[in-house]
Amino acid sequence: MSFPKLRAELDSIATYKPGRPPAVKEGVPAFKLSSNENPYPPLPGVLEAVTAAAATLNRYPDMACTALTAELAGHFGVPAEHIATGTGSVGVAQQLLQITSGPGDEVIYAWRSFEAYPIITRISGARAVQVPLDADEVHDLDAMADAVTGRTRLIFVCNPNNPTGTVVRRAALERFLDRVPADVLVVLDEAYREFATDPDVPDGLDLYRDRPNVVALRTFSKAYGLAGLRVGFAVAHEPVAAALRKTAVPFGVSQLGQDAAVASLRAEPALLERVAGLVAERTRVAEALAGQGWTVPETQANFVWLRLGERTVDFADACERAGATVRPFAGEGVRISIGETAANDLLLAAAEAFRKEL
């Protein structure tokens, strides 16, 4: 039997691997700490907005995301023309590659960083240039700037970085941006920006204003708790934002997602309270793991990172048996999302038991 000819590049592209769901066993609590999801239910007003929008499922959503764009513009103090929405921040990231990069071009990002970067880069046909993190699990911005060539079209800076939770700080990032040529797009992927408490962590929305080659990329999936509705957005100068709107999947952001995002933006006091609770749990988990003897990089996200090398899979299996599913990166380390208190307690007990067996 013969089949249609597909692109040869697909043979070398890995399929994105989502965090595994918890393994449910009778009599054992099961928690998912593998996908950096918000453990809290939707913010006040969101379920009501989604329920109302569900009555119009027979209609296409507003393709321009008009109400959401206006709400974002007012909330963040940016022109509406500078906003482009998409199916989660990863959907917008793929659009950013579509408008900048193709065969013969190069895309730079740190490694390890968000695992979608190599996938969407290779799908675009561009060459991925991976720059190793430094000894502290932080972006090596000097090395990334040194990696820029005449073929470089786009650079991802994930801040805070997924999966390490580490950050680049303002002065270092500004020095880096000063070194990048003006015709190279720099994407500040800030999916976890709301969890950053260090005042020296730069805000991409501040940096983009005077730099036409900088894009701030955000999502409603993490802090806002709308992971299942796939709403992300970019803030960029008008030529970039307009190009993103051209490459958007028509009607990609559902009306449920749009209305839920608007309601979430209007529930900021509740958002801040929930983020504060998760940050407090993050601190407790990180300090407890350090107290057990693990090396825990400083994290500004809603997860912690343990570089475990060859012990990675064994640690993840032990956590899963205990009822806490984490995200292993075989041969490298484990990312542990911050969940509800009971989940975090279970994880800490499993980590302590594993360490005693070493």
N, C-alpha and C positions, 0 to 999 in steps of 0.2 A: 504494500500500500504506500502510495506517495503522499507527501504532505506539502503545503505551501512553504516556500523558502522564507525563512526568518532571518533577522539580522544576526550575523555571526558574533557580534559583540555580546549578545545575551548569554552566550555560553560561559563567559567569565564574570557575569554579574550575579552576586548572591541575592537571594530573596530576603526581604526584610523580615526579621524575627521579632515578633511582639513578645512582651513578657508573658510567661506562662501563667495560666490561672491556677489557683490553689488546688492541691490534690485533696479531695474530700474523702475522709475516712471516718467511719462510724466511731463516735466517742472522742474524736480528736478535733479541736477547733482548727479552722483553716482560714488563713489570711493571705491575700495577694499583696506582696511588697515588691513586685517585679516591674511595674509599669509607671511609676511616679505619678499615679493617680491621686486625686484629692479624696481622702476617705470620708469627707463630709457630704451630706446631701446637697442638692442645688440651693443656691442663695434665695432669700425671701423674694417672692414675686416671680421667680423663674418658672415654677411648675404651672402657675396660673397663665403665664404668657404662652408657654408651650401648649397647654390644653386649648387655649383659644385659637392658636395657630393651626392646631390639628384639624380644626373644622374646615380648613381650606386646603386640605391635602389634594383635592382634585384640581387645584390651580398651580401653575408654576410660581416659584418664589420671585421676589423682586430681584432681577438679575443685577441691578446696580447697587443692591444693598443700601438703598437711599437713607432709610432711617438709621441704620447702624453706622453708616459713614458719618452722618451728621452728629450722632451721639459721640462717636470716637473723636471727631474734630473738636467738639466742645469740651470733652473730658480731658483731652491731652493738649489742647491749645495749639492745634496745627491746622493748616488749611485742608478743607475736604479734598481738594485736588491732589493732595500729597498722600492720600490713603488708598490702598488697594487691598481688597479682602480675598480670601481663598479658603480652601478646605483644610483648615489647620495650618500651623506655621510651616509644616513640611510640604504642604501643597503649594504654598507661596514660594518656598525655597526652590521647588522644582520649576516654577514659573521664572524665578530669577535666573536659573540656568538657561532656560529657553530663550530669554531675551539677551543673554550675553555670550553663551559658550556653545561651541560645536566642534566638529573634528579639527584637530590641529591646535585647539586652544588648551589652556591649562587652568585648573582650579586648585587653589591652595587651601588647606585646612590642617588643623592640628590632629594628632593621633596619639592616644585614642580620644575621639570625640564622638559626636552623634553618628550612629552607625548608618543613618540614611545618606550621609554626605557621599561616600564612595558609590553608593547605588545610583543616586540621581545624577551624579557627575558622569558616570559611565553610560547611563541611559542617554545623556545629551550628546555623547560621542567625544567629550572632552577628556583630557588626560588628568588624572588625579595626582596631585603632589601632596603627599602626607609628610608633615613635619612633626617629629616626636615631641611630646611634652617634655618639660625639663624635669629635673630630679625631684621637684616638689609637686609634680603632677599638674603644672600650670603651662598655659600656652607659652612657647618660646618665641616671643614676638620678633626678637632680633633675627632668629633663624628664618622665621616666616618672611620677613622683609627681604632677607638675603636670597630667598628662593624665588622672588619675583623676576620674571623675564619678559621679553617683548611679547610672549605668547600668553601671559597671564591675563585673564579676563575677570576673574571673580575670586574673592577670598572670604571664607567663612571664619568668623570669630565667635565661638559659642561661649557666652558669658552670662551667668555661671555655666561652666562646662559640664556637659553630660558625657560620660558618667561620673566624673571625679568630683563635681561640685565646686571646684576651685575657680578663682576669678582672676582676671587681669584688672589692675587698678588704673585710675584715671591718667596719671602722668605717663605710665608705660604705654597705655593705649594711644594717647595723643601723640607721643613720639613715633609710634608705629604708623599712625595715620599720616603723619607728616612725611614719612618715607615712601608711602605708597603712591605711585603715579596717579594723576588725576583721572586717567581714563580706565582705571581698574576699579571695579565695584567692590566695596567692602561691606559685607553683610554682618551686622551685629545681631546674632541670634540670641534673643533675650527671653526665651520661653520660660525661664525660671526667675526673671528679674524681680517679681513681687516678693520673693523670699529673701532677697539680699538685704541684710541689715548693716553691713559695713558701709559707712558714709563715703568711703573712697571708691566704692564700686561705681563706675560711670553709668550714666543714663544715656542710652543711645538716642533718645529723643532730644537730648541737649546737643549731642555731638553732630547729629545729621544736619542741623539747621544751617550751619556755616560751611558744610562740606557736601557738595553735590554728588560725590561718589560714595556716600555712606547711606546705608539703609538700616533702619531699626525694624527687627522682625519680632512679632509678639503672637501670643496665642491665648485663647480662652480655655484651653484644655487642662491647665495645671491649677494655678491658684483659684481660678474662677469655677473649676469643677465641671466643665462642659466637655469632657473628653469624648463623650459619645455623640456629640453634635458637630464636631469638626468645623470650628470657626477660628481662623487666624487672620492676621493682617500685617501689612508692611506700611511703614511711613518712610517716604522717600521724596526727593524733589520731583517735580511734575513730569519731566520726560521719562523717568524710570517708572513712576507710578502709572503713567498712561500706558507704557509698554506692558506692564503687568496686567492691566485690565484687558489688553488685547489678547493675552495668552490665557486668561482665566477660562476654566471649563464653564460653558454657559449654564447658568442656573445651578452652579456647583454648591453654593451655600444655601441650605434649605431655609424656608421661612421659619421653621421651628428654631433653627440655629440662630438666625438673625434676631428674632424676637427674644430668645433666651439671653443672647449677648447684651442686648439693650437693657433688659431687666437686671442683668448682673452688674453692669456699669452703674446702674442707679442704686445698687445695694452696697455701696462702698463701705459704710460702717461695719456691716456684717462681714464683708470680705476681709477687712483689716483685722477684725477680731479672730477670724479663723486662721488667717496667716500667722498671727501672733501665737496662736495655740500650736500650730505646726512647727514654728520656729523654736518654741520652748521644748517641744518633744524632740526636735532635731538636736538641740543642745544636750538634752538628757541622754539620748541614745549615743551620741558621739562621745560624751564624757564617760559613759558606762563602758563602751567598747575600749576606749583608751585605758580605762582602769583595769580592764581584763588583760591588757598587754598588747592589744592590736594597734597598729599604726594607722591612724585615721587622719587623712588630709583635712585641713579646714574647709568646711563646706558652706556655701551660701545658697544652696538649693534645697529641695525637699527630699533629699536622699543623702546617704553617706557612701563612701567608696573604700573598699578594702582590697589592696593589691596582694593577691595570694599566690600568684604563679601557678605552679603545678597542683596546689591544694584547692584551687578554685572550685572545681566540679564537686569534689568531696564535701567541701563546706556547704555548697548549695544543696546537695543531696541531704545532708544532715539537717539543714534548716527545713527542707520540705518534709522530711519525716516527722519533724516536730510540729509541723502545721504552718510554717511561714515560708512561702515561695518567694525567692529573691531572684535577681537577674545575674546569672554568671556569664562572663566572657572568658571562655576556656583558655587556660594558660596565662591569663592576665589578672583578673580580679572579679569582685562581686559588687554590684550596685544594690543597695538596700533602700527602698523607698520608706519614707516616714509615714506610718499609718496611724490607726487609732491606738490608744494606750495599751490595750490588751494585746494587740498584734506586736507592738514594739517590745513589750515585756516578754512575750514568747520568743521573739527573735533573740533578745539578749540572753535568755536562758540557754537557747540552743548554741549561741556563739560561745558562751562560757563553757558549756559541756564539751564542745568540739575542741576548745583550746586545751582543756585538761587532758585530752586524749593524745595531744601531740607529743 
